[in-house]
Amino acid sequence: MSAHSRLSLNQGTIKYASLAEALEVSQRQGLQSIGLWREPVAEVGLERAAQMLRDSGLRFSSHCRAGFLTEPGETARRQALEENRRAIEETRVLAEAGAPGSSATLVMVAGGIPEGGTIEDARARFEEGIATLAPEAEAAGVTLALEPLHPMYASDRAVLSTLGQALDIADRVGSPAVGAVVDAFHVWWDPDVAAQVERAGRDGRIASYQVCDWKTPLPADVLLSRHLPGDGVVDFAHLTALVNEAGYQGDVEVEVFNADLWAKSYDDAVAEMVTKFGASVGVHLAEFAIA
Amino acid sequence: MSAHSRLSLNQGTIKYASLAEALEVSQRQGLQSIGLWREPVAEVGLERAAQMLRDSGLRFSSHCRAGFLTEPGETARRQALEENRRAIEETRVLAEAGAPGSSATLVMVAGGIPEGGTIEDARARFEEGIATLAPEAEAAGVTLALEPLHPMYASDRAVLSTLGQALDIADRVGSPAVGAVVDAFHVWWDPDVAAQVERAGRDGRIASYQVCDWKTPLPADVLLSRHLPGDGVVDFAHLTALVNEAGYQGDVEVEVFNADLWAKSYDDAVAEMVTKFGASVGVHLAEFAIA
């Protein structure tokens, strides 16, 4: 099966690949787009990473990830903001280096509840951080893509739990540089998902659509409980139709953290991703010539 | 520490206790109220269970549990409805047998997504089942307490995931016999929880307030990831204030499924529950003379 034109490999799906390996396997498997992680980019340095991406001819669909803005105290706050500023700059440079149709999207994970703190306070600090960073992101042409994570991560990873909550923050911050990630794994259960995807589309806030399936029983490490599309219970026909109707025309990333998938060769993992994406998501996805 | 007057032991907290043992330890530890599970009641038979409860002098705070209305097909539907009708009758009888201030509350767990099905269809079947049962529950003087479960259980246990969703169903069904459970473990992460608890209070739909704490990492079996109040991250001061302000004046159940707690003697487990409830919840709970 040839890769869907809008399919993008999120590098987390082949976690142990270097940037060079990730770019090469994407090209070999016929992909047009890739979402990068900060660590493999840092390994070669930003300038070199940008050149490698340019040489690959791939689009750049997102940069993973920044955020983690929930720790209290002035020092922690300043350090987190500086880290986010570096990530914004990386995103700007990589999006320029990617093929036409690349997206200067920086995925923002909120961060968890600090020791002894409350979720309300952590949420307020996250929003304050976004409000601080939004004008800087806007000046750089970068979108801060707030990613609600499944509520099972609400205590230790992301106090941002629903798409509605992300859009409420975007409304209050009031910057066009604030968007949201619609990640199937994180939002599929939400009784309000249809209304919120529609709202996100109407407000021009869908910065990324990521697909990844949910299946139980959950593994011991719930961070690794993600599956390729079609291997679980998510209704991708329904969710993809919602995203289509909301007007999203960008790349669609597969971001799967799964120990079995990571154990495969990069080619096998990506080939399997291409096939399962095509069967479960691609068939429902509107075709657009990106760029 | 003496037990708070509104504290009720949910029998799931001492899962391996028989009905007789659960009633005895509750009396010994100075509790005034108990929430029962169907299986230990069935072991002795409903009539005998009612007599034992009457003799104990305890209030009856809820019956756990019925629901599981998401399977397709006429046979499955009829069987599930019959099982729920038996549970409604048990609830009526036990609430009559309990001390004054007992509550004829039947906890309803939705059920998961059937093999090959979608969450939308499963949700529709659950709502249809509630609409069928509501007039019968009303005639019996029983409240069907819809229990939203944490979204990590949405695929295999409960397609009812938020308090807002439960209240929407209650509105559409339009019966005073439909209520909702506010279970801290299941709703603590919800960005909309304050608004929905207020709405539930305004609509007279808070049928039960259950307390149980959230802590990570989650154990391998996520069903056993519950902790006594104060052992995790839930902000019980905030949540209990919301429930107070919403006008809830009933019993407050501790329902904790935890292998370490189950390994203790019933007296030790209940004594620990009394102490931790007092420190984390009781201090924030309005005092009412129940009954």
Interface residues (C-beta under 8 A of the other chain):
Chain A: I113 T118 I119 E120 R123 H150 P151 M152 A154 S155 D156 S161 T162 G164 Q165 D168 W188 W189 D190 P191 D192 W214 K215 T216 P217 L218 A220 D221 V222 G232 V233 D235 H238
Chain B: I113 T118 I119 E120 R123 H150 P151 M152 A154 S155 D156 S161 T162 G164 Q165 D168 W188 W189 D190 P191 D192 W214 K215 T216 P217 L218 A220 D221 V222 G232 V233 D235 H238
